Amino acid sequence: MSRHHQRSLANKRSAEKAHRVSEKRRLRNKSIKNRVRTMISKVRRPLLAGDVATAEQNLAAAISALDRAVSKGVLHRNNAARRKSRLMKALAAARSSASS
């Protein structure tokens, strides 16, 4: 637990339960968001290094992680769509600069 979410100041049992539930969800959302960030960086780093083939391989995993985050309610579908669009646009730009 982080220092911001250590102790419940709730006085009612229902409020204590709500706090427990929100803490569980916060940790779950955090791990899903971290996975998404990792997958996106596994596409972006090779693109910056000029390794288009590796970026293409990792793109499918990144898209899958984004879709999974949407299905679990961690990200809004438009947020994921925007991120996928930007990744594919960056890949297309890297492909065109590599071929010319």
Backbone as CSV, one residue per row, in Angstrom:
resi,resn,N_x,N_y,N_z,CA_x,CA_y,CA_z,C_x,C_y,C_z
1,MET,0.827,-1.185,0.000,0.000,0.000,0.000,0.869,1.246,0.000
2,SER,0.455,2.228,-0.743,1.215,3.469,-0.756,0.862,4.290,0.481
3,ARG,1.656,5.302,0.757,1.429,6.082,1.974,0.141,6.886,1.923
4,HIS,-0.387,7.117,0.718,-1.623,7.886,0.602,-2.860,7.043,0.900
5,HIS,-2.712,5.749,0.841,-3.880,4.871,0.980,-3.659,3.863,2.102
6,GLN,-3.107,4.305,3.225,-2.780,3.353,4.274,-3.946,3.030,5.185
7,ARG,-4.657,4.033,5.608,-5.597,3.820,6.686,-6.941,4.442,6.357
8,SER,-7.976,3.701,6.672,-9.317,4.218,6.466,-9.729,5.053,7.671
9,LEU,-10.275,6.210,7.400,-10.784,7.051,8.477,-12.297,6.906,8.610
10,ALA,-12.822,5.863,7.990,-14.264,5.656,7.973,-14.779,5.291,9.364
11,ASN,-15.976,5.764,9.669,-16.594,5.463,10.956,-17.701,4.419,10.850
12,LYS,-18.183,4.175,9.655,-19.276,3.222,9.450,-18.733,1.962,8.779
13,ARG,-19.374,0.843,9.059,-18.912,-0.414,8.455,-19.018,-0.372,6.946
14,SER,-20.080,0.241,6.436,-20.257,0.300,4.979,-19.162,1.159,4.346
15,ALA,-18.757,2.216,5.043,-17.700,3.090,4.527,-16.350,2.373,4.572
16,GLU,-16.137,1.565,5.615,-14.889,0.789,5.701,-14.814,-0.222,4.567
17,LYS,-15.943,-0.857,4.282,-15.973,-1.822,3.189,-15.731,-1.115,1.858
18,ALA,-16.357,0.031,1.675,-16.164,0.796,0.441,-14.691,1.146,0.268
19,HIS,-14.036,1.476,1.360,-12.605,1.805,1.308,-11.783,0.581,0.907
20,ARG,-12.110,-0.581,1.500,-11.393,-1.816,1.154,-11.552,-2.128,-0.328
21,VAL,-12.776,-2.009,-0.809,-13.078,-2.313,-2.212,-12.335,-1.352,-3.140
22,SER,-12.362,-0.062,-2.790,-11.693,0.922,-3.651,-10.189,0.688,-3.663
23,GLU,-9.629,0.257,-2.545,-8.183,-0.029,-2.483,-7.832,-1.219,-3.374
24,LYS,-8.672,-2.247,-3.333,-8.451,-3.422,-4.187,-8.501,-3.031,-5.658
25,ARG,-9.502,-2.223,-5.999,-9.656,-1.790,-7.395,-8.498,-0.910,-7.827
26,ARG,-8.029,-0.035,-6.925,-6.920,0.854,-7.240,-5.669,0.042,-7.601
27,LEU,-5.394,-0.988,-6.804,-4.214,-1.818,-7.057,-4.363,-2.599,-8.366
28,ARG,-5.573,-3.104,-8.624,-5.820,-3.844,-9.863,-5.659,-2.932,-11.069
29,ASN,-6.255,-1.726,-10.995,-6.159,-0.772,-12.095,-4.711,-0.368,-12.329
30,LYS,-3.965,-0.208,-11.238,-2.562,0.197,-11.337,-1.766,-0.846,-12.113
31,SER,-1.969,-2.121,-11.817,-1.204,-3.159,-12.508,-1.586,-3.229,-13.982
32,ILE,-2.860,-3.035,-14.279,-3.301,-3.066,-15.681,-2.711,-1.881,-16.436
33,LYS,-2.730,-0.690,-15.824,-2.170,0.503,-16.465,-0.669,0.355,-16.688
34,ASN,0.024,-0.236,-15.709,1.466,-0.449,-15.870,1.755,-1.388,-17.026
35,ARG,0.950,-2.422,-17.156,1.135,-3.370,-18.261,0.929,-2.669,-19.608
36,VAL,-0.100,-1.826,-19.679,-0.362,-1.079,-20.915,0.831,-0.190,-21.252
37,ARG,1.331,0.544,-20.244,2.468,1.441,-20.465,3.692,0.673,-20.945
38,THR,3.947,-0.485,-20.343,5.092,-1.311,-20.730,4.962,-1.758,-22.173
39,MET,3.775,-2.224,-22.549,3.563,-2.713,-23.910,3.720,-1.584,-24.934
40,ILE,3.242,-0.402,-24.594,3.373,0.733,-25.506,4.842,1.107,-25.669
41,SER,5.588,1.089,-24.571,7.009,1.444,-24.678,7.787,0.388,-25.442
42,LYS,7.302,-0.864,-25.436,7.951,-1.922,-26.212,7.728,-1.744,-27.711
43,VAL,6.790,-0.880,-28.071,6.603,-0.517,-29.481,7.385,0.758,-29.783
44,ARG,7.307,1.736,-28.895,7.930,3.044,-29.150,9.461,2.995,-29.148
45,ARG,10.050,2.265,-28.214,11.523,2.225,-28.137,12.166,1.696,-29.413
46,PRO,11.712,0.548,-29.926,12.308,0.075,-31.185,12.081,1.045,-32.352
47,LEU,10.944,1.735,-32.347,10.685,2.708,-33.416,11.720,3.828,-33.379
48,LEU,12.031,4.302,-32.168,13.033,5.361,-32.030,14.420,4.866,-32.450
49,ALA,14.678,3.582,-32.218,15.976,3.007,-32.582,16.018,2.613,-34.059
50,GLY,14.866,2.695,-34.734,14.814,2.348,-36.160,14.560,0.877,-36.431
51,ASP,14.194,0.114,-35.398,13.933,-1.323,-35.548,12.432,-1.537,-35.772
52,VAL,12.016,-1.397,-37.030,10.597,-1.465,-37.376,10.042,-2.873,-37.171
53,ALA,10.842,-3.890,-37.451,10.371,-5.278,-37.342,9.978,-5.625,-35.908
54,THR,10.799,-5.258,-34.950,10.488,-5.541,-33.540,9.244,-4.770,-33.107
55,ALA,9.148,-3.520,-33.543,7.982,-2.699,-33.193,6.707,-3.337,-33.731
56,GLU,6.759,-3.861,-34.952,5.578,-4.521,-35.547,5.168,-5.732,-34.730
57,GLN,6.156,-6.514,-34.283,5.854,-7.710,-33.488,5.193,-7.334,-32.159
58,ASN,5.674,-6.260,-31.542,5.158,-5.863,-30.232,3.844,-5.083,-30.311
59,LEU,3.501,-4.605,-31.504,2.276,-3.820,-31.664,1.028,-4.638,-31.322
60,ALA,1.002,-5.882,-31.745,-0.173,-6.729,-31.468,-0.380,-6.895,-29.968
61,ALA,0.711,-7.075,-29.224,0.608,-7.234,-27.770,0.134,-5.939,-27.118
62,ALA,0.592,-4.803,-27.640,0.185,-3.507,-27.095,-1.301,-3.269,-27.331
63,ILE,-1.763,-3.580,-28.525,-3.185,-3.413,-28.853,-4.039,-4.324,-27.976
64,SER,-3.563,-5.541,-27.773,-4.274,-6.491,-26.926,-4.367,-5.977,-25.485
65,ALA,-3.267,-5.421,-24.976,-3.257,-4.894,-23.606,-4.215,-3.708,-23.477
66,LEU,-4.244,-2.852,-24.491,-5.168,-1.708,-24.473,-6.620,-2.193,-24.493
67,ASP,-6.917,-3.156,-25.358,-8.287,-3.690,-25.435,-8.696,-4.358,-24.128
68,ARG,-7.743,-5.044,-23.498,-8.038,-5.705,-22.230,-8.340,-4.663,-21.148
69,ALA,-7.581,-3.577,-21.144,-7.815,-2.514,-20.159,-9.199,-1.896,-20.351
70,VAL,-9.628,-1.762,-21.603,-10.966,-1.231,-21.883,-12.026,-2.199,-21.370
71,SER,-11.847,-3.482,-21.642,-12.855,-4.471,-21.249,-12.978,-4.562,-19.725
72,LYS,-11.905,-4.239,-19.008,-11.946,-4.274,-17.549,-12.375,-2.942,-16.948
73,GLY,-12.625,-1.953,-17.808,-13.110,-0.670,-17.327,-12.029,0.246,-16.796
74,VAL,-10.766,-0.054,-17.094,-9.666,0.771,-16.599,-9.453,1.982,-17.500
75,LEU,-9.589,1.786,-18.804,-9.452,2.878,-19.769,-10.769,3.051,-20.525
76,HIS,-11.031,4.266,-20.943,-12.181,4.532,-21.803,-11.855,4.046,-23.210
77,ARG,-12.850,3.570,-23.923,-12.589,2.990,-25.246,-11.990,4.001,-26.215
78,ASN,-12.387,5.268,-26.111,-11.821,6.279,-27.004,-10.363,6.571,-26.665
79,ASN,-10.017,6.482,-25.386,-8.633,6.675,-24.956,-7.764,5.581,-25.577
80,ALA,-8.224,4.338,-25.503,-7.475,3.220,-26.079,-7.399,3.355,-27.595
81,ALA,-8.494,3.766,-28.215,-8.512,3.925,-29.672,-7.501,4.987,-30.103
82,ARG,-7.443,6.080,-29.354,-6.489,7.150,-29.666,-5.054,6.645,-29.546
83,ARG,-4.765,5.893,-28.493,-3.407,5.380,-28.293,-3.022,4.384,-29.393
84,LYS,-3.967,3.512,-29.755,-3.694,2.541,-30.827,-3.447,3.270,-32.140
85,SER,-4.251,4.292,-32.402,-4.112,5.069,-33.625,-2.735,5.712,-33.696
86,ARG,-2.293,6.294,-32.597,-0.998,6.960,-32.565,0.144,5.969,-32.754
87,LEU,0.002,4.778,-32.158,1.041,3.757,-32.332,1.135,3.334,-33.794
88,MET,-0.017,3.087,-34.414,-0.027,2.635,-35.811,0.457,3.741,-36.742
89,LYS,0.132,4.977,-36.409,0.586,6.106,-37.210,2.116,6.231,-37.120
90,ALA,2.661,6.068,-35.926,4.114,6.143,-35.739,4.808,5.003,-36.478
91,LEU,4.197,3.818,-36.442,4.762,2.671,-37.163,4.749,2.912,-38.652
92,ALA,3.658,3.449,-39.180,3.557,3.736,-40.607,4.598,4.770,-41.028
93,ALA,4.809,5.785,-40.185,5.813,6.807,-40.496,7.214,6.212,-40.491
94,ALA,7.477,5.307,-39.543,8.792,4.659,-39.478,9.008,3.750,-40.688
95,ARG,7.944,3.070,-41.091,8.035,2.198,-42.288,8.371,3.021,-43.523
96,SER,7.683,4.147,-43.704,7.887,4.954,-44.904,9.282,5.584,-44.902
97,SER,9.770,5.986,-43.728,11.116,6.577,-43.687,12.187,5.500,-43.861
98,ALA,11.901,4.279,-43.429,12.868,3.177,-43.578,12.941,2.723,-45.045
99,SER,11.819,2.785,-45.748,11.808,2.318,-47.140,12.370,3.340,-48.126
100,SER,12.323,4.619,-47.739,12.804,5.645,-48.688,14.259,6.005,-48.490
